Amino acid sequence: MVTEEAAVRAPSGRSLHVTPLVREGDMVAKGDAVACLRHAPDVCFVAPIAGQVARLSLLPGRKLSEIVLFREPDGAVRQHDPGQADATAGLRRLMQGAGLWPWLRRRPFGGMPAHDEKPSAIFVMAADTRPFAPDPRQAIAGREEDFSRGLAALLRLTEGPVIVCQQAGAPLFDRGADDGRIRTITRGARHPQASAGICIHHFFPAGLDAPVWDIHAEDAAALGTLLDTGELPMQRLVHIAGAGLRDARTVWTHPGADLRQLTQRVVAPGPHQLISGSPLDGHLSRWLAPRHRQITVLPRETVHSRPHWLVSALTQSAGAKPAIPTAALSKAFGGALPAAPFIRALSAGDDETAMKLGVLSLLEEDLALADYVLSETGQLTAQLRGMLARIRTEFDA
Amino acid sequence: MIRGLWNRETVALMLLAAYLPLALFWLWLGGTGALAQLALAVLVVGIWHLVFMLMRAQAPSLAALTTALAIAMLAPEDLGAFRLVLGVSFGVVMGELVFGGWGRNVVNPAIVALSFLGFGFPAFSWPVFDAPIAWAAIPAALIGVASGAMPAAVLAGAALVATGAVLTGILPEQVLLAAGIVLVLLVADPVTSAATTLGRWINGALYAGLVTFFAFGWTGAAPVQIAVAAALLTSLAAPLLDEAALALWVAQRRRRHGRT
């Protein structure tokens, strides 16, 4: 399902300085570059649909906010030359020029990898355990050949392993001559076992000088298609769910899709809020974020009148309440790390202990479940973001 | 966004639910005397929580009730109201509230209060528990472990060592009963026991080992006194156990991955 409007947004993480390549009113083909990074013009953001540039909004400092497109029914599709990908530098240039680069994410610190970064390992996430997440197996069903080609291409980007995280079942790709560098790990079905950060922490921890990338299996298959046909497929499997819907459903749509249109006929009456991402780690948005594959619709909380002063004193007087180490908290980290010492290090701002415990492999989405379990509203994720920013300025300036 | 339910007060409620069988058996066998002691302890602990809420904007916690129950059950007998109030106040204020309330304390406030009473007023005799109350500690432990509020590894570690000690015959039955109650009420506290799995196993084993050691070599000590002393030393050692367990975990990861 292609929405009438779509937006190009920057991936989460550090805000990026860009150079717009189009002006308002221009016609673009599907896959055409609409902006590129100012300091690395190779890395492009591309239009997910063919259409007309409706609005181009930049934040101060020429940071990308959003570029909104109106769909044109019979627009063109941008063709790339897959022949240039025979050399590794050409492969990188193709991925960056075709707009696949923002679908990659690096750890530590998160965000899109730098244009010349060499990862120590690449995780391909063919499992997703977040609540209401679509099954990646379904997304790449029938595209095994593309997926294998994508894995082989990813293998050329790194000297380390390419690790496919999947759930129990049939193998997702045929094992060719990959000299054993493509590894498969099987994860359980309960969140956060297939959370990318928890897997990375468990099998190949990221370090300051050992970045680890992760990419969704569907995007790896898209890379395979790009190398085969020269055209980057934009469709992706997205699950729409949540308490604010009449019924949940799964749709094929594209990055930057308009959430209002996708949910138009299925929302329940009454005020609601649209969240791009899962109910645990999503954010309020009108557009589907570049890496997200879920849309959550929740009823909007009505604003209550102010509680009695004694009730406020009993419940809200102190700032954050301490986390009590329980079995629920350990399970929220999937048993990957000692939960209570990690949370204590995080809330005390003890960077060194947190780094020993593996904070560099983790991002906000990996801590979202712990936040949920502790009934907090984003304290842990905010503390993690603050700590990562601090570590970045200190060690990675 | 959505929120789960394991905040501080839920854990306190779960602990209260776990202690319910123990408390009911104790009140049933102890009668009005026990009830009066519990009421006094609850009153004093509640007043201190209220004082800290009004003076320092520190949110009170339902964990106050578990503290009061532990003190009321284990305090020396026939202390009189004044000494009990003094002991409870010292334990709750110096053991918990000055650190920022439940969840930030280093030692269990009930252990501090009981040690204070034991050291301060050695002439008063420690309570003796009948077998039914000690048996009630087993459902308490089961509820605590099933709800995840009590660390299972602490209980398992202690049970392992205690079984060995009972089989070799160096742990008398009276000490075993008192140690079981103290284990559930004071040692298996999620906040002040060790926080890593390995640390918790050692924590429980250390407690049972200390109880056995004291029962073996401390002549003239009452069973509850032995158990409380062991609990105090164990909770003081817990951060060290955690530190050691973490160092081991980090070293293992470093060997496996080359970094942490």
Interface residues (C-beta under 8 A of the other chain):
Chain A: F204 P205 G207 A210 I275 P279 L280 L298 A313 L314 T315 Q316 S317 A318 K321 P322 A323 I324 P325 T326 A327 A328 L329 P338 A339 A340 P341 R344 M355 K356 L357 G358 Y372 V373 L374 S375 E376 T377 G378
Chain B: M1 I2 R3 G4 L5 W6 N7 R8 T10 V11 M53 L54 A57 Q58 A59 P60 G100 G101 W102 G103 R104 G148 A149 P151 A152 P190 V191 A195 T196 T197 D242 A245 L246 W249 V250 R253 H257 R259 T260
